[in-house]
Amino acid sequence: MGRYSGKTCRLIFMMFFLGSFFLAELVSGYLGNSIALMSDSFNMLSDLISVTVGMSALRLGRRERTGRFTYGLPRAEVVGALCNAVFLTALCFTIFVQAIMRLVEPEKIENAELVLIVGALGLGINLFGLVLFQDFCFCKSQMEDVEEEPTGSDKDCEAGEGIQAEKKEDSPTAALNIRGVVLHLMGDALGSLVVVVTAVIFFVLPLGPEDSCNWECYIDPSLTIAMVIIILSSVFPLIREAVSILLHMVPEGLHVDEISAALRKVPGVQGMHELHIWKLAAGRNVATLHVKCADAVAFEALNHQIREIFHNIGVHSTTIQPELTYQEKPLGRALSCTASCLSRGCEQQMCCSIFNEHDEKDHTGLGSCSSHNRPPRFSILYPDSKGVINSTFI
């Protein structure tokens, strides 16, 4: 389909479409001395900025892994979605303040016919944008349905490369980014709808220059406040989702206590700590943990079972750090973390803290950062060439 396809092509088309109308309305408003046209031109500019941010984030999110960006830049689209959502929230706050001022000091619409034309034009453009991206509108289920597909035979792998590339185009993170663009277009469409309704009322029931404001003057600010409430009710979930990803929060629907309890029931697991689960990007969950086991043979046996637990809950990128005790029933220091940094001076910079699992009584697998119960030293147990267990303290 060429270099540009799917959402990229639509975003580029929408950028030129909005840019052209922005310049046309700005020039027409300046030449015709129309404040309504000039105001709507800057409304188009806000849409143009939103689409540009979405386009830039989409392009950055497709960058391959490099030595500096070892994960790539999948969160670029999350940042783009957050920027558009915050930008739209700021606009809603400004519009809300203006609506309150209009309720306090109501004003009449002077040129209802011109306002009606401008509002209808803006409504048509924004509806066109919504139709253009209608298959990405608030499709949260689309993001949740992205699960692992059957791998199939080796013969099907080459044939499936094109399908996989197409799925990358419709990744959940990209859908999150497009939701920010769509929300912006929806907000402007509702704003234009309010303008059209108000203009129609003033066009059908015009008020003379000497007539005082009646109920007609309160239609515009009242509908505007309702519009702001509708937009914010859709924006806040997007902000919450983007922030949860950027703050490495546990993905929604996963409970660390339940996962930790299931992991501890795996045969061969003698202890567990530093369990971390976060969302790298929408639809891409990551987990890391330290597992205590007797030896390498025991770890090989429990490794698959642990990964199967994470697979079943939607975590498909798991790093398991084995810590071998060389004991059947280890106690005390043998259950302390042996995979931390080599120096005690690095303790403040470590994620994994040195602790005794039974002293701390931490059964969540998260680890502990308190120091009063922590042993002053920890031991590493290892067998020598004759099979005798030795220990060394750090």
Stockholm file with secondary structure:
# STOCKHOLM 1.0

chainA/1-394         MGRYSGKTCRLIFMMFFLGSFFLAELVSGYLGNSIALMSDSFNMLSDLISVTVGMSALRLGRRERTGRFTYGLPRAEVVGALCNAVFLTALCFTIFVQAIMRLVEPEKIENAELVLIVGALGLGINLFGLVLFQDFCFCKSQMEDVEEEPTGSDKDCEAGEGIQAEKKEDSPTAALNIRGVVLHLMGDALGSLVVVVTAVIFFVLPLGPEDSCNWECYIDPSLTIAMVIIILSSVFPLIREAVSILLHMVPEGLHVDEISAALRKVPGVQGMHELHIWKLAAGRNVATLHVKCADAVAFEALNHQIREIFHNIGVHSTTIQPELTYQEKPLGRALSCTASCLSRGCEQQMCCSIFNEHDEKDHTGLGSCSSHNRPPRFSILYPDSKGVINSTFI
#=GR chainA/1-394 SS CCSSCTHHHHHHHHHHHHHHHHHHHHHHHHHHTCHHHHHHHHHHHHHHHHHHHHHHHHHHHTCCCCSSCTTCSTTHHHHHHHHHHHHHHHHHHHHHHHHHHHHHSCCCCSCHHHHHHHHHHHHHHHHHHHHHTGGGTTCHHHHHTCCCCCCCCHHHHHHTHHHHHHHHHTCHHHHHHHHHHHHHHHHHHHHHHHHHHHHHHHHHSCCCTTCCCCGGGGHHHHHHHHHHHHHHHHHHHHHHHHHHHHTTCCCTTCCHHHHHHHHHTSTTCCEEEEEEEEEEETTEEEEEEEEEESSHHHHHHHHHHHHHHHHHTTEEEEEEEEEECCCSSCCGGGGSCCSSCSCGGGGGGCSSCCCCHHHHTCCSSSCCCCSTTSCSSCEEEEECTTSCEEEEEC
#=GC SS_cons         CCSSCTHHHHHHHHHHHHHHHHHHHHHHHHHHTCHHHHHHHHHHHHHHHHHHHHHHHHHHHTCCCCSSCTTCSTTHHHHHHHHHHHHHHHHHHHHHHHHHHHHHSCCCCSCHHHHHHHHHHHHHHHHHHHHHTGGGTTCHHHHHTCCCCCCCCHHHHHHTHHHHHHHHHTCHHHHHHHHHHHHHHHHHHHHHHHHHHHHHHHHHSCCCTTCCCCGGGGHHHHHHHHHHHHHHHHHHHHHHHHHHHHTTCCCTTCCHHHHHHHHHTSTTCCEEEEEEEEEEETTEEEEEEEEEESSHHHHHHHHHHHHHHHHHTTEEEEEEEEEECCCSSCCGGGGSCCSSCSCGGGGGGCSSCCCCHHHHTCCSSSCCCCSTTSCSSCEEEEECTTSCEEEEEC
//
